[in-house]
């Protein structure tokens, strides 16, 4: 079957799928604890951190909730320039936090300057920001934002959603001074849906100990107590941890720098193809995603019709997200995809455009 070009869930390699098929182990058994320990240590390499990585049976949104419940008694600055920044704000609000929404136009970046201005006006316990806004194909300048936070409000914790970028883009958690970085299994990590990984530093762990009403399932203090025993408080997704352990070996064998370069090359080729066909890119230049490209639909393509055409060739792309549905379409280039896959997609897309007299 030809690959999907959607921003998750993505295609999973057959041997990774098969890794889930080994017999189930009791999650408190020494055999499983060894696998869990191995996977957690390897996962730290993805985050470029010396700190811990919590592995939870949830989507990335679960760890968005964990961040606001563990790290903020009340005051949250939520950066929004797309659907998932907005979701994080809603997660914080529905958990009773006092949320200030720092919103910029979708397709424009959250810059260090706008964050610094907001932090000069009020004090916040945490700032939430999405590294790679899947809905608009935009990468926020996290390193610069983090530097501004450290300068203007050094005790504000920096929480980063890297759901659709970690594993495909270099994010230097420790070097940039990020306090929590979270991701999901079904994007650039090219795993089945169902796992979330959250790297949490010591500063954030100390904060969590002081925050009341952290809940139970995502309580960092409880998660850490069990992590130190190579386990989780509740039953983990055993089969998915098998797959994670196996896939991390594959990712590290490819080499992180090689993997990042592959994703960047596919992103550049996608942008080049779109511009050559007379399309405009939705995200501001200089801030475009390396894992998913959002393209303005100026030609008025019926994306459902396009996907029906592509599905005959076992391919599919993604429509615009939320209010951008029909106004944009998105081509993902993450996970296991290779440049040859991108070229096959572009050839099929061109065939569709020619059939419509658009090329």
N, C-alpha and C positions, 0 to 999 in steps of 0.2 A: 504493500500500500504506500502511495506517495504521502509525503508529510503534510501536516497542517501548518499554516502560517498565522496562527491566532496567538494572542498573548496569554495563553494558559486556559485550561490544562493543555500542555504540549505533548508531542509524541514522546513515548518512552521506549528506549531500546529493548529489544526482545530479551536480552540476557538480564537486564535490570528487572523486567517484569518477572522473569523466571526466578530471580533471587527471592521473590516473595513466596515461592511455592515450597520452600523447605519446611519440614515439620514445625509446628508451633511449639515453642518452649515456654514453660512457666516463667512469668516475668520476674519472679523473685529467685530464679535459679541461677547458680554461678555461671552456667553456660550463656544465658541471655545477658547477664550483667557484664560479662566480658565483651560481648558484641556491642552493647550500649556504650560502655566505656570507650571502646575503640572508635565508634562513630562520633562520639562527643569530642574526643581529642582531635580527630581529623577535621571536624567541622570548624574548629577554631581557626584553621588555616584559611578557610574561605573568608572569614570575617577579619583576618589579619589582626587577631587579638590573642593576648596571653590569658585573657579572662575566661569565664565559663560560658558555655552555650547550653541553654535549656532546650530540650526537645519535647514538644507537646503534640498531643493528638488534637489538632484544630487547624483551621485555616489561619492565615496571617492576621485576619481581623481579631481573632482571639488574643493575639499578643498585642494588638493595638489596645484592647481592653486591659490587658495585664499592665501595660505601661502606665495608663492613667490611674488604675486602682492602686498600684504599688508605689508610684513615685510622686503623686500629687495629692496633698490633702484637699486642695481647692483650686489654686490658680494655674490655669493652662493657657498658653499661647499656641493656637492652632493655625498653622500656615496652610493656606488653601489656594491652589491654582489648578484644580482638577477634581475629579469625582472622589478619589481616595483620600486626599487631604480633607475634603468635606466629610467623608465618612468618619475619619478619625475625630473630627470635631464633634460629630453627632454621638460617637461612642463616649466621648468625655462628658458631653452634656447629659446623656441618659444615665451616666453614673453619678450625676449630681455635682459635677465639678463646675467651677466658675470659669467659663471659657470665653476668651477673647479671640474672635476670628480675624486673622490677618489675611485678607483676601486680595488677590491680584487677578487680573484678567486671565481666563484660561488660555494657555498657549504662551504666556509670559512667565519668566522665572521668578521664584522667590529669591531676591538678592540679599546679600549681606547688609546692604544699606537700609532696606525696608525693615529687616529684622532688628537692626541696631536702633532704628528710630522707635520702634514699638517697645523695645526693652528700656529705652530712656524714659518713656512715659509712665511705666508701671513695672512692678516686679512680678515675675512668674516663677513658679516652682519647676515647671518643665516647658519645653517647646517641642511640639510635634511637627514633623516635616516629612514629606514623601520624597525619597531620593529620585525615583523614576516614576513619573505620573503616567501610568498606563493609558489613561483616558485621553491624553493629549499628546503622547509621544514626546515627553519633555523630561530632561534630567536637570534637577535643581543643583546649584553649585554648593553642595554640602560642606566641602572643606572650607570655603570662604564664609559661609553662614556660621559654621562652628567657631571659626576664629573670631568673628564678631561677637558671638555670644560670650565666649571666654573673656573678651576684653570689656564688654559693657556690663555683663551680669554673670560673673564667674560661678555663682552657686546655682544658676539655672541649669537643670539637666537637659541634655540634648538627646531626643528620641527620634530615631530614623526608621521609616518604613522603606525597606529595600526589597519588597516582595518580588518585583519584576526585574530586578537588576543583579542582586547578589549571585555570584557564580558566573556572571557574564560580564561584569564591570568591576574594576578594582575599587574597593571601598576600604580605606585604611582606618579601621575603627580606633585603634590605639593611637596611631600617629596624629589623627585629626581630633582626638579628644571627644569621641562620641560615647555617650553613656549607655545607650541601648540601641541595638540595631536588630531589626526583625525581618524575617523572610518566610516564604512558603515553599513547599516542595515542588509545586506543579508548574513553575515558571522556568527560569534559567537553569535551575538544578536538574530539570528534565526527569522528575520523579512523578509517580502518581499523586493525586491530591490526597490531603489528609494529615500532613505533618506541617508544623511551623517550628522554626528555629529562632531563638532569641539570644543574642549575646549581650551580657550585662556586666558592667565593670564594678569595681569595688565601691566607687562613690555612690553608684545607684543602689547597690546592696545595702549600704549603710543608711541611705534615705529610706529604703523600704522598711527597715526595722522600726522606723519612727512613725510610719503612716498607719493610721487605724483603718479598719474595715477594708482590708485588702482582698476579701473574699477567701475562698478555699482552693479552688481548682488551679488558679494562676498565681497563687501566693509565692513570691520569689523566695521568701525565707523557707517555706516548706519545700519548694522545688530544689533549693540548694541543699537542704538537709538530706534529701533523697539522692540528689546527684552525687554527693560525696560518697554514697553507698552504691553508685553506678545503677541508679534506679529512678523511678518516678513515684509520686505519691499515689496515683491511681493507675489502673492498668494502661500501659502504653499500647500503641498500634504496632504490635510485635512484628508483623509481616512487613510493614512499611519501614521499620528500623532495619530489618535485614536488607531491604532495597537501598536505604540510605547508606549503610555501611559499604555495600558493594559499589554504589554509584560514586561515592566519594573517592574510592580507589581509582575509578575510571577518570574522574575529573583531575585528580592529582597526577595520574599517569600522562594525561594530555599536557599538563603543565598549566598553572594558573595564567601566566603571562601569555602563553599561546592561546588559551581559551579566550582571554580578554581581546587579544588581537583578532581572533576569528570573528567574534561578535562585532567588533568595530568595522572590520572589512565588509561584512555583510550589511551593516547599517549604511556605510558610505555608498555601497553599490545600489542599495534600495533608493536612497535619496537621489543618486545620479540618474537611475532609471526613471523615477517619477518626474524629475525636472525635464529630462529629455522628451517625455511624453506630454509636456505642457501642463503638468500639475504643479500646484504650490504645496509646500509643506506647512503643516499647521503650527508647529512649535517654532519659537523664535530661533533665528540662526545663532549658533554658538551654544545652544542649550538643548540640542536634539538628542533624543534617546539613542542608546547603542543597542537596545533590545527590541524596540517596536517603533515603527515609523507611522505617524498619523498624517494622512494626505488629504488635502481639501478636494472635495468632489465637485470641482467647477464644471466638469463635463456632464454632470447630472446622471451619472451611471446609477442604474438600479442595482444596488449591492446584492439584493436577494437573487436577482437574475444572474448576476456575475457569479455568485457562489454556486448556483445551480449548474452553470456552465463548468466551473472549476471542479465541482464534485464528481462530474463524469470522468475527470482525470485524477480523482482521489486527492484533490487539494481543496483548501478553503482558506479564506482570509476573514478578517473581522470587520463588522460594520463600526460606525462611530459609536461612542459610548454615551448613553443617556441623552442629554439635549443635543449632542453632536451626531446622533444617528441619522444617516442619510446625507448629512452635511460633510462628513469625513468618512474615510475608511482606513483601516489599520492593517499594516503588514508586519507581522512579528518575525524576528530573526534571532531566535534564542534557543538555548538548549542544545539538542543534537544536530540542528540544521547545519548544512555545509553550503559553500558558495554554489556548488552544482545544483543544489535544491533551489536556491534563489533564482538561478538562471532558468531552470525548468518552469518555475512559476511565472517569470517575466515573459517567457515565450508563450505560455498559455494565455496570459493576460493580454499580450499583444494580439493574439489570435482573436480574442473576444472584441478588442477595440477595432480591429480591422472589419470584423463582421458587422459592427455598428457604424462603420464609416467614420470612426473617430481617429483613425491612424492611417 
